[in-house]
Amino acid sequence: MASFKITGGRKLKGEIVPQGAKNEALQIVCAVLMTKEPVTIHNIPDIRDVNKLMELLVDMGVRREKVGEGSYRFQADKVNFDYFETPEYKDKASALRGSIMLLGPMLARFGKGKAPRPGGDKIGRRPLDTHFTGFQKLGAEFIYDPNDAFYTVEGSKMKGAYVWMDEISVTGTANVLMAAVMTEGTTTIYNAACEPYLQQLSKMLNSMGAKITGVGSNLLHIEGVKELHGCEHTMLPDMIEIGSFIGLAAMTQSEITIKNCKIPELGIIPDVFKKLGIQMEFRGDDIHIPAQTHYEISSLIDGSILTIYDAPWPGFTPDLISIVLVTAIQAKGTVLIHQKMFESRLFFVDKLIDMGAQIILCDPHRANVIGLNREHKLRGIRMSSPDIRAGVSLLIAALSAEGTSIIDNIEQIDRGYQNIDGRLNAIGAEIVRI
């Protein structure tokens, strides 16, 4: 198990380029299974979760060729279905939350799919019912064996149908969408997630020959086609990493320019950070964060305390709630952070409290942050990363703290952030991987 040793209190300065979007990559990489023709994908992040998923595809028989930095060509013309019955497949797929995204493409192209119960972040219940209910509405048969924790879906009799998503799930919508694209007839998906990741997936599938309309809304119409063709696709920059860098700049009083952000795709993310008092300047497609000695949390028109909460897109993404929380620690003012979607995601605040933050954890979903306004510095401690986003939040806190911190279990951070220590060290941080 690796750790980060962080020397805090350093002000950073320079330019940083966000990686490709992790959450988009997990969908896009699985979609290469939907055609036997070559598919080229650019801007794939070099992170643990995505690399493990690509290795799993290679084990299935998908050919992968690196054609440039962050660019790969895939061809799934010889998929080995016997591999899905092996203990190796179960072990590898169960360690990846993203492996559940293989089911939609397998159903679409081969009429059957099999996957173990996947792993991922320990951030509370993340039920998969939405995925399987959607498959069943298309006519698939679902079998779950509790003895070996395997999901099996048989889709040889699938037909287009009306699918109501009982949860606005990004991965659930993507899975059902991919299954429907090559299902005979017309499928309507209502209450669909509409995040930029879903829009990107839909655009990629349409470029392969799919017939999807309503892209960007919560109502998708799909006319089933018999086959898809190869394509070339470039992924968006990671909006969660962009938000993380905004929070990092504010907490460490650093001057940072975030390059190539695809600002129109960020939705309300910049506006939420502005509510914390963080200044930023859009320079073309770059975001410049000036060094700020102080930043003040906005209050509501009637003077009451600001609440920041997560919501389905175009609301504020839940993956940035942890970042906003840690950024508020050194602000002037008070903010209530309401994490609605995952009941265990705020439990890492006990480590921030140990560092000197003034936070009241009201319940598993809400935390009240009373900003220190730089009157007191956080102090370095030893802590452990419970999940990807909490891990980076702790890293931001450590970089702003006085003294030395050690963060254990940084494999969690590596799952979602590409060479984060190397890139931050290049602009003035002092992070040692031990």
C-alpha positions, 0 to 999 in steps of 0.5 A: 500500500502506497502513501503520500507525504505532503509538505504543506503551506506551499503556494503553487503557480503555473499551468495544469492540463486536466486529464480526460474524463474518468466517468466518460471513459468508463462508458466509452471504453465499454462501447467498443464492444458494440462493433467488430470494426476498429474504434479509436479513442483519444484523451483516455486518462492514464488512471487505475480504473480505466487501465484495469477496464481496458486490460479486462477488454484485452483479456476478453479478446479485444485487440488494443493498440496505442496510437499516441499519448492517451490514444488507443485503437480497439477492435472487438472482432474476436470476443472470447465468451468462454472467458466470462465463465472463468474465475479470473474474469470474476476476480478482475471484474468484481474489483471494478465498478465500471465493469457493470457497463459491459452488460449493455454492449454485450446484450446489444451485440451478442444478446447475452451478458454476464458480470459479477457484482462490481466493487468501487468506492465505499460511499454508501448504497449504490444499487444496480436495480435501475440497470436490470429493470431497464434491461427487463423492460426491453424484454431481457431475462435477468438471473442473479446467483447469490452463491457466486454473486454473478449477474446473468442477462439473456436478451435474445428476445429483446424488443424496443419499449418504453423505459422509465428510469426510476432513478436518474442514474448515469451508468444505468441510463448509459447501459440501457441506452447501449442495449437499446441501440441495437434492439429491434424497434423503437425505445423511449427512455424517460427520466434519463440522465443527461450529463455531458458523459451521456451526451458524449456517449450518444454522439459517439454511438450516432457516429457509429450508425446509431439513431438516438435523438433527444441528446442532452435532455431527459427524454431519449428516442432510439430507433434500433439498428442491426449493426454499428461501425467503427469511429473516432472519438475524443473525450472531454476533459475531466470536469471533476478534476477541473473543480478540484484544481479550482478548490486547490488554488483557493485553499493554497492561495495559489495562482493557477491556470487550468488549460483546455477546460471545455468551459461550456460543458462545465455547467454550473460548476464555476458558478458554485465555486464563485458562491464560495467567493473564489475569483476566476477569469475565463481566458478563451477555454482556460480558467485562470484562478488568481492567488486569493488571500481571502474569499467570502461565502455568499449568503442568500438574499434574505441573509440566511446561510448558503446551502450547496447540494448535489443534484442530477445534471444540470444540477451540481455534480455529487463528485464535487461535493467533497471538494466544495466542502474542503474548500469552504474550510478557509473561507469567510462565512458559513455554508451547509453542504448537503450530499443527497445521493450517497449517505457515506460520502461525508464521513471523511470530515472527521479527518478534517476536524482533526486537522483543525477545521470547524465542521459539524457533521449533522447526519450522514448527508449534511455538514455545516462548515464554519470558515476559518478565514485564514485566522487559523491554519490546518495542521498536518496529520496522518490519515487514510483515503476512503474513496477517490474524491475524499482522497483528493479533498484530503490532499487539498487540505494537506497542501494547505496545512502547516507541517507534514501530512501523510495520506495512506491508501492513495491507490484510491486517489490513483483510481481517478487522478492521473499522476496527480503528485507529479503534475502538482509537484511541477507547479510547486507542490511537495508531494512524495510517494512512499 
